[in-house]
Structure formats: structure tokens, C-alpha cells
Amino acid sequence: MTSSPHYIPQSDPPLPPWETLPTMYDLPSDNPEEPGLPDDFHFLQPLLLYLTFQPINWNPELVYSAADLNLYYDLQHPLWYKRPDWFGVVGVEKLYKGQDLRLSYVTWQEPANPFVVVELLSPGTEDEDLGTRRESAADKPPSKWEVYERILRIPYYVVFSRYTNELRAFQLVGGHYEPMNLTEGRLLMPEIDLSLGLWQGSFRDIERLWLRWFTLAGELIPVPTEEAAAATERAIIAEQEAIEAKEEAAQAKRKAEQLAERLRQLGVNPDELDELL
């Protein structure tokens, strides 16, 4: 006696992937092959990008960015992921479905793919980050370059080396990454009214060359501590200007009183003089 094959019931029409595939609660959020952060720079640099990623033409509630977070990208291989050093998304709430902190970024559960990805070059990841090593075997995950360019079609891909201070960027043009040219030392992204460039300064009391966000016009997007310092400086300047204005007014009053007294000594009534004028 032969048994009939067992078929998994399918809905008609099939359910969408965000209802059938694993969610961020089901998928691993750690990286067992690379536990922890590799060095201080890989913590501080993404933090500066996170703090200054403030697209001017987007509601802040619909701007999200993350560092060292699993990025799941393939519907056919739902366990495959990449782990960008930093990425930014627009059109996505800060909380997953407006309710929970993200454990991972699962693209089939989200309304938008990343808009920009930044990788910080390390000697062990340079070939994959720059797309010089591409796995083509069907049973192996593709390289970061292939995922960002071909699968997720991320508009901007930025690579920065702290060892050489070299900044390279690629823009998706016609389905392929093309090298970007710097404009006054910055990478312009008009879709979000921002630009990305190098800045020599102190962040978290560490002086070096940092990668950070600017406005399109080249003005720094301040971090909260810088904004607070700038507000304090503006308050001090305003107070100084008020004191100077008060001193100038008092000095003008004293001069007027001295002039009036001099006129009286000469037999001229300053009040009558005012009436004549």
C-alpha cells in the first residue's frame, strides 16, 4: 500500500514573507564568529555617525541607524546576514513596529532597506568590504558588496580606513556601484539634505580624524554635547551684549547729564533748549 505524499498546506494566495518567515525574535542577534567589538575605534566612530545622522528633510521619528547589528537580507536564505559597522535608514520608526528595540534588522519585516552603509576597513575584512572577493557558490553567502549592491540595492556604500584616513564611497547607478567624487571634501547625499566627510576634532576627548555628518552646505551636524556647549556660548555672548548695551546706555545718560549741567553753568536752560529743538 502506497501512502500519498504529504503536502504542506498553502494559503491562496500565498502569505507575504513578513507573515511566514522568521522575525527578529526568531533569528540570532549575536555574531558567534566575531564576538564583541574589535577595538575602541569600532565603537566610537559608529557612535559619532549615529549622533550626527539627522536628515533635515525627514521627521526624526522616521530616522533609524544602528551599529554592529545583524542585517538579514535574503528571503530564500533567512539565516544569512551581514553585520555592517554602521547603517542608516529613513522612513522607518526608531522602534520595531513602534513598540520594541530592535534585536536585528530583518529587511522583510521592515518598510525600507538601509539608505547608506558605512564599513570601517580592517586588514581581515578589506577584500570583502571593497568587493575584491566575491563568493559565487550557490550554497555560500554572497559578499557584503554583493548584498549591498545587488540584493538590498543600498543607494550609498561608504568605506573608511582609519589606518590610511582614506575615504571611498560608491553610489548605486543603474543597478551597479559607481565611485563617488568628493565635493569640497564631502560626499553629497541630496536625497536626505546631508553630506558625509572627514573632520579633524575631539570626540569623547579623543583628537583625531573622524567621519561625521554635515549639512549639504558643509555645516557640522552637532552632537548633543556640542549643541549644549554652543547654546551655553550663545547665552554667554547674549549676556555680555546685554551688559555692554546697558553700560552704553548708562554712559550716554551720564554724558547727557554732564552736557545739561554745563549748559546751566553758561546760563542756558537745557529744558527750554529741548523745546526749541
C-alpha positions as CSV (number, residue, x, y, z in Angstrom):
1,M,0.0,0.0,0.0
2,T,1.4,3.3,-1.0
3,S,0.8,6.4,1.0
4,S,0.0,9.7,-0.7
5,P,2.7,12.4,-0.3
6,H,2.3,14.9,2.5
7,Y,1.9,18.4,1.3
8,I,2.2,21.5,3.4
9,P,-1.0,23.4,3.2
10,Q,-0.6,26.7,1.3
11,S,-2.8,29.7,1.5
12,D,-4.4,31.1,-1.6
13,P,-2.9,33.5,-2.4
14,P,0.4,32.7,-0.5
15,L,1.0,34.7,2.6
16,P,3.6,37.5,2.4
17,P,7.1,36.9,3.7
18,W,6.7,39.1,6.8
19,E,4.0,36.7,8.0
20,T,5.7,33.4,7.2
21,L,9.5,33.9,7.5
22,P,11.3,34.4,10.8
23,T,11.1,37.7,12.7
24,M,13.9,39.4,14.7
25,Y,12.7,37.5,17.7
26,D,13.3,34.1,16.0
27,L,16.7,34.9,14.4
28,P,20.1,35.1,16.2
29,S,21.1,38.6,17.1
30,D,24.7,37.8,18.1
31,N,27.7,37.1,15.9
32,P,29.4,33.9,17.3
33,E,32.3,34.2,14.8
34,E,33.2,37.7,15.8
35,P,32.2,38.2,19.5
36,G,32.3,41.7,20.8
37,L,33.7,44.8,19.2
38,P,37.1,44.6,17.7
39,D,38.5,47.9,19.1
40,D,37.7,51.3,20.5
41,F,37.5,52.9,17.1
42,H,34.8,50.5,16.0
43,F,32.8,51.7,19.0
44,L,33.4,55.4,18.9
45,Q,33.3,56.0,15.1
46,P,29.8,54.5,14.6
47,L,28.7,56.4,17.7
48,L,29.6,59.7,16.1
49,L,27.8,58.7,12.9
50,Y,24.8,57.7,15.0
51,L,24.7,61.0,16.9
52,T,25.1,63.2,13.8
53,F,22.8,61.3,11.3
54,Q,20.0,63.8,11.3
55,P,18.4,64.1,7.9
56,I,17.0,67.6,7.7
57,N,14.1,66.8,5.4
58,W,12.9,63.8,7.4
59,N,10.8,63.5,10.5
60,P,13.2,62.5,13.3
61,E,10.8,59.8,14.4
62,L,11.2,58.2,11.0
63,V,15.0,58.1,11.0
64,Y,16.9,55.0,12.3
65,S,20.5,54.0,12.4
66,A,22.4,51.2,14.1
67,A,26.0,49.8,14.5
68,D,27.2,46.2,14.6
69,L,23.6,44.9,14.2
70,N,22.7,41.8,12.2
71,L,21.2,42.7,8.9
72,Y,19.1,39.9,7.5
73,Y,18.6,40.2,3.7
74,D,17.7,37.0,1.8
75,L,14.2,35.6,1.6
76,Q,15.5,32.3,0.3
77,H,18.1,32.0,3.0
78,P,16.6,33.6,6.0
79,L,19.5,32.8,8.3
80,W,22.1,34.6,6.2
81,Y,23.0,38.1,7.4
82,K,25.7,40.7,7.3
83,R,26.8,42.9,10.2
84,P,27.6,46.4,9.0
85,D,29.8,48.7,11.2
86,W,27.0,51.3,10.8
87,F,24.0,51.9,8.6
88,G,21.2,54.5,8.4
89,V,17.6,54.2,7.2
90,V,14.9,56.7,6.5
91,G,11.2,56.1,6.5
92,V,11.5,53.6,9.4
93,E,10.4,54.1,13.0
94,K,13.0,54.1,15.7
95,L,11.3,51.2,17.4
96,Y,10.3,47.9,15.7
97,K,6.7,48.3,14.8
98,G,6.7,51.3,17.1
99,Q,7.0,49.1,20.2
100,D,10.3,47.4,20.7
101,L,14.1,48.0,20.5
102,R,15.5,46.0,17.6
103,L,17.5,42.8,18.2
104,S,18.4,42.7,14.4
105,Y,17.3,44.4,11.3
106,V,15.2,41.9,9.3
107,T,14.6,43.5,5.9
108,W,11.4,41.5,5.1
109,Q,9.9,42.8,8.3
110,E,10.8,46.4,7.7
111,P,9.3,49.1,5.4
112,A,12.6,50.1,3.9
113,N,16.1,48.8,3.3
114,P,19.2,50.8,4.6
115,F,19.8,54.1,2.7
116,V,23.5,54.2,3.5
117,V,26.1,51.7,4.9
118,V,29.5,52.5,6.3
119,E,32.2,49.9,6.7
120,L,35.4,50.6,8.7
121,L,38.2,48.8,7.0
122,S,40.2,46.2,8.9
123,P,43.0,44.1,7.5
124,G,40.9,41.0,7.8
125,T,37.8,42.4,6.1
126,E,39.2,44.7,3.4
127,D,38.8,42.3,0.5
128,E,35.1,41.6,1.2
129,D,34.4,45.3,2.1
130,L,35.8,46.5,-1.2
131,G,34.2,43.8,-3.3
132,T,37.5,42.2,-4.4
133,R,36.5,38.9,-3.1
134,R,33.1,37.6,-4.2
135,E,31.7,34.2,-3.4
136,S,29.7,32.8,-6.2
137,A,28.9,29.3,-4.9
138,A,25.1,28.9,-4.6
139,D,25.4,27.4,-1.1
140,K,27.5,30.1,0.4
141,P,26.5,33.6,1.4
142,P,27.5,36.4,-1.0
143,S,30.0,39.1,0.0
144,K,29.0,42.4,1.6
145,W,29.5,44.2,-1.7
146,E,27.1,41.8,-3.5
147,V,24.5,42.1,-0.7
148,Y,24.6,45.9,-0.6
149,E,24.7,46.4,-4.4
150,R,22.7,43.5,-5.9
151,I,20.3,42.3,-3.2
152,L,19.4,45.3,-1.0
153,R,20.3,47.9,-3.6
154,I,21.5,50.3,-1.0
155,P,22.0,53.8,-2.6
156,Y,25.2,54.7,-0.9
157,Y,28.1,52.5,0.3
158,V,31.0,54.2,2.2
159,V,34.3,52.6,3.2
160,F,36.7,54.4,5.6
161,S,40.2,53.3,6.7
162,R,41.5,54.7,10.0
163,Y,44.9,53.4,9.1
164,T,45.3,55.5,5.9
165,N,42.5,58.0,6.6
166,E,41.2,57.1,3.1
167,L,37.5,57.7,2.4
168,R,35.9,55.9,-0.5
169,A,32.3,55.8,-1.5
170,F,30.1,54.3,-4.1
171,Q,26.6,55.3,-5.4
172,L,24.1,52.9,-6.9
173,V,23.8,53.9,-10.6
174,G,21.8,51.6,-12.9
175,G,22.0,48.7,-10.5
176,H,25.8,48.9,-10.0
177,Y,28.0,50.8,-7.7
178,E,30.0,53.6,-9.2
179,P,32.8,55.5,-7.4
180,M,31.7,58.9,-6.0
181,N,33.7,62.1,-6.2
182,L,34.2,64.3,-3.2
183,T,32.7,67.8,-3.3
184,E,34.8,70.1,-1.1
185,G,36.0,67.0,0.8
186,R,32.5,65.7,1.4
187,L,30.1,63.1,-0.1
188,L,26.9,64.8,-1.0
189,M,23.6,63.0,-0.5
190,P,20.9,65.4,-1.6
191,E,18.0,63.0,-1.0
192,I,18.5,63.5,2.8
193,D,20.0,67.0,2.7
194,L,23.2,65.7,4.3
195,S,26.8,65.2,3.3
196,L,29.4,62.9,4.8
197,G,33.0,63.9,5.3
198,L,36.2,63.8,7.4
199,W,36.6,66.2,10.4
200,Q,39.6,66.8,12.5
201,G,38.5,67.3,16.0
202,S,37.9,65.9,19.5
203,F,35.1,63.4,20.1
204,R,34.8,61.8,23.6
205,D,38.1,63.6,24.4
206,I,40.0,61.8,21.6
207,E,41.5,64.1,19.0
208,R,41.8,62.5,15.5
209,L,40.3,62.5,12.0
210,W,36.7,61.3,12.3
211,L,34.0,60.5,9.8
212,R,30.9,62.5,10.5
213,W,27.7,64.1,9.0
214,F,27.4,67.6,7.7
215,T,24.6,69.6,6.1
216,L,24.7,69.9,2.3
217,A,26.3,73.3,2.7
218,G,29.1,71.9,4.8
219,E,28.0,72.9,8.3
220,L,28.6,70.4,11.1
221,I,25.7,68.5,12.5
222,P,26.4,68.9,16.2
223,V,26.4,66.1,18.7
224,P,24.3,66.8,21.9
225,T,27.4,67.9,23.9
226,E,28.5,70.3,21.2
227,E,25.0,71.6,20.9
228,A,24.8,72.2,24.6
229,A,28.2,73.9,24.5
230,A,27.1,76.1,21.6
231,A,23.9,77.0,23.5
232,T,26.0,77.9,26.6
233,E,28.3,80.0,24.4
234,R,25.4,81.8,22.8
235,A,23.9,82.5,26.2
236,I,27.2,84.0,27.5
237,I,27.5,86.1,24.4
238,A,23.9,87.4,24.7
239,E,24.6,88.2,28.4
240,Q,27.8,90.1,27.5
241,E,26.0,92.0,24.8
242,A,23.2,92.9,27.2
243,I,25.7,94.2,29.8
244,E,27.5,96.2,27.1
245,A,24.3,97.7,25.9
246,K,23.3,98.6,29.5
247,E,26.8,100.2,30.1
248,E,26.5,102.2,26.8
249,A,23.0,103.4,27.8
250,A,24.3,104.5,31.3
251,Q,27.3,106.2,29.7
252,A,25.1,108.1,27.2
253,K,22.9,109.2,30.1
254,R,25.9,110.5,32.1
255,K,27.1,112.4,29.1
256,A,23.6,114.0,28.6
257,E,23.5,115.0,32.3
258,Q,27.1,116.5,32.1
259,L,26.1,118.5,29.0
260,A,22.9,119.7,30.7
261,E,24.9,120.8,33.7
262,R,27.4,122.6,31.5
263,L,24.6,124.5,29.7
264,R,23.2,125.6,33.1
265,Q,26.6,127.0,34.0
266,L,26.5,129.0,30.8
267,G,23.1,130.4,31.7
268,V,21.2,128.2,29.3
269,N,18.2,126.1,30.4
270,P,18.6,122.7,28.7
271,D,14.8,122.1,29.1
272,E,14.0,125.2,27.1
273,L,16.6,124.3,24.5
274,D,14.8,120.9,24.1
275,E,11.5,122.8,23.5
276,L,13.2,125.0,20.8
277,L,14.6,121.9,19.1
